[in-house]
Each structure stands twice: as structure tokens, then as C-alpha cells.
């Protein structure tokens, strides 16, 4: 059994198109340990999302850096190579998508959920940021995006 499957299970990553290619350790500018999970995301698209024709070809990859969270004092990130495709008919490009993150975001849904749960426990933004391995301004941005005010 591969060691990478339990690692993905720790972060509740269940995407079957995700293939882990390796794990490495790095240090960031604040001398904090970062564990990097290297992965690729690739699947066969049947038709172009723009024009609907079945004339897609593979067109390289795009690197995404995703924040997974913290475990035992270390920050975990994923360097995800997403497959790019180009349509021969309309010449537009598109990429492989995952449900781990929203488009153009780096924080996974799990880390956002963790921020909201910790905020419900009445922790400050700085405490939440330290526990999740993100900045206090990112914590505030996540909380502001998830505030639902009830109309009176």
C-alpha cells in the first residue's frame, strides 16, 4: 500500500484524478517547516467547454500552490500540476479542475472550514492564524466572506 493515500486521507482529499508524485520538506522565510505534497491532476476532457467540439489536445501544465493546513507544528502545502488543454477548433484553452479549491484561490475548503470552526470557539484572528498557518488578514477575509447576516 502506498504511503501517499493515508496522507491524502488526513486532509480528506478524495479526488480520484489526483496522483501524488512525491513529498518534500522546505523552510519558508520565517524559518517555519513546510511539508510539500507534489501532485498532478489530469483527466481526459471529452469536449471543449467553450465551443463544444471534441477536438481537445493536451497543452502543457499549470502549477497551483495550495494551502492544506497544519499538522503537528508543520505547515502542509500542495504543489499541484494541473493539465491544460487547447481546442483545435476555437483555439481557446482550459484546464483540469478540482473540488479542493475554488477558482483562483489557494486555500482549500478544509482550511476555510477550520477557520470558521475555530472562530466559533471565540478565538482571536491572530490565534486562528497561528493554528492554521495563515495570516490574520486571510483569517479575517475568510470570516467576512462567510458571514451571513439575517434580515429583520
BELTA-V514899 format. One record per residue. N is the residue number from 1. RES is the residue in one letter. OMEGA is omega in degrees with one decimal (* if undefined). BURIAL is # if it has 16 or more other C-alpha atoms within 10 Angstrom, else .. Layout:
BEGIN
n = {N;N}
res = {RES;RES}
omega = {OMEGA;OMEGA}
burial = {BURIAL;BURIAL}
END
This chain:
BEGIN
n = {1;2;3;4;5;6;7;8;9;10;11;12;13;14;15;16;17;18;19;20;21;22;23;24;25;26;27;28;29;30;31;32;33;34;35;36;37;38;39;40;41;42;43;44;45;46;47;48;49;50;51;52;53;54;55;56;57;58;59;60;61;62;63;64;65;66;67;68;69;70;71;72;73;74;75;76;77;78;79;80;81;82;83;84;85;86;87;88;89;90;91;92;93;94;95;96;97;98;99;100;101;102;103;104;105;106;107;108;109;110;111;112;113;114;115;116;117;118;119;120;121;122;123;124;125;126;127;128;129;130;131;132;133;134;135;136;137;138;139;140;141;142;143;144;145;146;147;148;149;150;151;152}
res = {X;X;X;X;X;X;X;X;X;X;X;X;X;X;X;X;X;X;X;X;X;X;X;X;X;X;X;X;X;X;X;X;X;X;X;X;X;X;X;X;X;X;X;X;X;X;X;X;X;X;X;X;X;X;X;X;X;X;X;X;X;X;X;X;X;X;X;X;X;X;X;X;X;X;X;X;X;X;X;X;X;X;X;X;X;X;X;X;X;X;X;X;X;X;X;X;X;X;X;X;X;X;X;X;X;X;X;X;X;X;X;X;X;X;X;X;X;X;X;X;X;X;X;X;X;X;X;X;X;X;X;X;X;X;X;X;X;X;X;X;X;X;X;X;X;X;X;X;X;X;X;X}
omega = {-177.0;178.7;-175.0;179.2;176.6;177.9;177.3;178.5;177.4;-179.0;177.7;177.9;-174.7;-178.3;-178.1;-179.7;-178.4;-179.8;178.9;-177.9;178.9;178.4;179.0;177.5;177.9;173.8;179.2;-175.6;177.9;178.4;177.0;177.7;174.2;174.4;-175.7;175.1;178.7;-177.0;174.6;177.7;-178.1;173.4;-176.5;172.6;-177.2;-179.9;-178.7;178.9;-178.1;-174.7;177.0;179.9;-179.3;-176.4;-179.7;173.5;177.3;-174.4;177.2;-179.7;175.9;-178.7;175.8;177.4;-175.4;175.6;-178.6;-178.4;-179.4;173.8;178.0;174.2;-179.7;178.7;-179.6;177.1;175.7;171.5;-171.1;174.2;-179.6;-179.5;175.2;178.4;175.2;178.7;177.9;-175.6;-176.7;178.5;177.4;-179.6;175.2;-177.6;176.0;-177.6;177.1;178.5;178.8;-176.2;170.8;-179.3;178.9;176.2;-179.7;179.8;178.9;178.8;180.0;-179.0;176.4;178.1;178.4;178.6;-178.4;179.0;179.0;178.0;176.9;177.4;175.7;173.9;178.2;179.7;180.0;178.6;178.3;-179.9;179.9;-179.6;-176.0;-179.9;177.4;-177.6;177.2;178.1;175.7;176.5;-178.7;179.5;177.9;-179.7;179.6;-179.9;-176.0;176.1;177.9;180.0;179.1;179.2;-179.9;*}
burial = {.;.;.;.;.;.;.;#;.;.;#;.;#;.;.;.;.;#;#;#;.;.;.;.;.;.;.;.;.;.;.;.;.;#;#;#;#;#;#;#;#;#;.;.;#;.;.;#;.;.;.;.;.;.;#;#;.;#;.;.;#;.;.;#;#;#;#;#;#;#;.;.;.;.;#;#;#;#;#;#;#;#;#;#;#;#;#;.;.;.;.;.;#;#;#;#;#;.;.;#;#;.;.;.;.;#;#;#;#;#;#;#;.;.;#;#;.;#;#;.;.;.;.;.;#;.;#;#;#;.;#;#;#;#;.;#;.;.;#;#;.;#;#;.;.;.;.;.;.;.;.;.}
END
